[in-house]
Amino acid sequence: MPTQFASTTQHTATSARMFARPLTVIQATGLGRSTIYRLVADGAFPPPVHPKTISLS
Protein backbone atom coordinates (compact mmCIF):
# COMPACT_ATOMS: atom_id res chain seq x y z
CA MET A 1 0.00 0.00 0.00
CA PRO A 2 1.69 3.23 -1.13
CA THR A 3 2.11 6.09 1.28
CA GLN A 4 0.62 9.40 0.21
CA PHE A 5 2.12 12.71 1.21
CA ALA A 6 -0.20 15.67 1.32
CA SER A 7 1.10 19.07 0.42
CA THR A 8 0.85 21.06 3.62
CA THR A 9 0.98 24.81 3.83
CA GLN A 10 -0.09 25.00 7.47
CA HIS A 11 1.02 22.92 10.40
CA THR A 12 -1.32 22.42 13.31
CA ALA A 13 -0.93 20.68 16.63
CA THR A 14 -3.66 18.22 15.67
CA SER A 15 -2.24 17.20 12.29
CA ALA A 16 -1.08 13.61 11.94
CA ARG A 17 2.66 13.21 11.81
CA MET A 18 4.66 10.60 9.98
CA PHE A 19 8.41 10.40 10.30
CA ALA A 20 10.50 9.10 7.42
CA ARG A 21 14.16 9.20 6.52
CA PRO A 22 15.13 11.53 3.64
CA LEU A 23 15.80 8.64 1.22
CA THR A 24 12.36 7.18 1.96
CA VAL A 25 10.73 10.57 1.29
CA ILE A 26 12.65 10.90 -1.99
CA GLN A 27 11.57 7.44 -3.10
CA ALA A 28 7.93 7.94 -2.04
CA THR A 29 7.51 11.36 -3.64
CA GLY A 30 9.79 11.06 -6.65
CA LEU A 31 11.22 14.47 -5.79
CA GLY A 32 14.91 15.26 -5.53
CA ARG A 33 16.58 16.28 -2.28
CA SER A 34 17.07 19.90 -3.35
CA THR A 35 13.43 20.13 -4.50
CA ILE A 36 12.23 18.86 -1.14
CA TYR A 37 14.35 21.41 0.74
CA ARG A 38 13.14 24.18 -1.58
CA LEU A 39 9.52 23.18 -0.82
CA VAL A 40 10.37 23.23 2.90
CA ALA A 41 11.76 26.75 2.53
CA ASP A 42 8.58 27.82 0.69
CA GLY A 43 6.39 26.30 3.41
CA ALA A 44 4.85 23.76 1.01
CA PHE A 45 6.43 20.70 2.65
CA PRO A 46 6.90 19.85 6.33
CA PRO A 47 10.37 20.63 7.71
CA PRO A 48 12.71 17.87 8.85
CA VAL A 49 12.48 16.81 12.48
CA HIS A 50 15.64 15.79 14.24
CA PRO A 51 15.46 12.71 16.51
CA LYS A 52 16.32 14.70 19.64
CA THR A 53 13.21 16.88 19.17
CA ILE A 54 10.74 13.98 19.03
CA SER A 55 8.83 13.41 22.26
CA LEU A 56 7.30 9.99 22.79
CA SER A 57 5.25 11.01 25.81
LUMVO-945975 format. One record per residue (C-alpha): residue number from 1; residue in one letter; y, z, x. Coordinates in pm, 1 decimal. Layout:
% LUMVO-945975
+-----+------+----------+----------+----------+
! pos ! code !    north !       up !     east !
+-----+------+----------+----------+----------+
! NUM !    a !        Y !        Z !        X !
...
+-----+------+----------+----------+----------+
This chain:
% LUMVO-945975
+-----+------+----------+----------+----------+
! pos ! code !    north !       up !     east !
+-----+------+----------+----------+----------+
!   1 !    m !      0.0 !      0.0 !      0.0 !
!   2 !    p !    323.4 !   -113.3 !    168.8 !
!   3 !    t !    608.6 !    127.8 !    211.3 !
!   4 !    q !    939.6 !     20.7 !     61.8 !
!   5 !    f !   1271.1 !    121.0 !    211.7 !
!   6 !    a !   1566.9 !    132.2 !    -20.3 !
!   7 !    s !   1906.7 !     41.8 !    109.9 !
!   8 !    t !   2106.1 !    361.5 !     84.9 !
!   9 !    t !   2481.0 !    383.4 !     98.5 !
!  10 !    q !   2499.6 !    747.3 !     -9.4 !
!  11 !    h !   2291.5 !   1039.5 !    102.3 !
!  12 !    t !   2241.9 !   1330.7 !   -131.8 !
!  13 !    a !   2068.3 !   1662.5 !    -92.6 !
!  14 !    t !   1822.5 !   1566.9 !   -365.9 !
!  15 !    s !   1720.4 !   1229.2 !   -223.9 !
!  16 !    a !   1360.8 !   1194.1 !   -108.2 !
!  17 !    r !   1320.6 !   1180.5 !    266.1 !
!  18 !    m !   1059.6 !    998.1 !    466.1 !
!  19 !    f !   1040.1 !   1029.9 !    841.1 !
!  20 !    a !    909.8 !    742.0 !   1049.8 !
!  21 !    r !    920.4 !    651.6 !   1415.9 !
!  22 !    p !   1152.5 !    364.1 !   1512.5 !
!  23 !    l !    864.4 !    122.2 !   1579.8 !
!  24 !    t !    718.1 !    196.5 !   1235.8 !
!  25 !    v !   1056.8 !    128.9 !   1073.2 !
!  26 !    i !   1089.9 !   -199.2 !   1265.1 !
!  27 !    q !    743.9 !   -310.4 !   1156.5 !
!  28 !    a !    794.1 !   -203.8 !    793.3 !
!  29 !    t !   1136.5 !   -363.8 !    750.9 !
!  30 !    g !   1106.0 !   -665.3 !    978.7 !
!  31 !    l !   1447.3 !   -578.9 !   1122.0 !
!  32 !    g !   1526.4 !   -552.9 !   1491.3 !
!  33 !    r !   1628.3 !   -227.8 !   1657.9 !
!  34 !    s !   1989.8 !   -335.5 !   1706.7 !
!  35 !    t !   2012.7 !   -450.4 !   1342.9 !
!  36 !    i !   1886.3 !   -113.8 !   1223.0 !
!  37 !    y !   2140.9 !     73.7 !   1434.6 !
!  38 !    r !   2418.5 !   -158.4 !   1313.5 !
!  39 !    l !   2317.7 !    -82.4 !    951.9 !
!  40 !    v !   2322.7 !    289.9 !   1036.7 !
!  41 !    a !   2675.4 !    253.0 !   1175.6 !
!  42 !    d !   2782.1 !     68.5 !    858.3 !
!  43 !    g !   2629.8 !    341.1 !    639.1 !
!  44 !    a !   2375.5 !    101.2 !    484.9 !
!  45 !    f !   2069.7 !    264.6 !    642.6 !
!  46 !    p !   1985.1 !    632.6 !    690.2 !
!  47 !    p !   2063.1 !    770.7 !   1036.6 !
!  48 !    p !   1786.7 !    884.8 !   1271.2 !
!  49 !    v !   1680.5 !   1247.6 !   1247.6 !
!  50 !    h !   1578.5 !   1424.0 !   1564.3 !
!  51 !    p !   1270.9 !   1651.2 !   1546.3 !
!  52 !    k !   1469.7 !   1964.1 !   1632.1 !
!  53 !    t !   1687.5 !   1916.9 !   1321.4 !
!  54 !    i !   1397.6 !   1903.3 !   1073.6 !
!  55 !    s !   1340.8 !   2225.5 !    882.9 !
!  56 !    l !    999.1 !   2279.5 !    730.4 !
!  57 !    s !   1100.9 !   2580.5 !    524.9 !
+-----+------+----------+----------+----------+
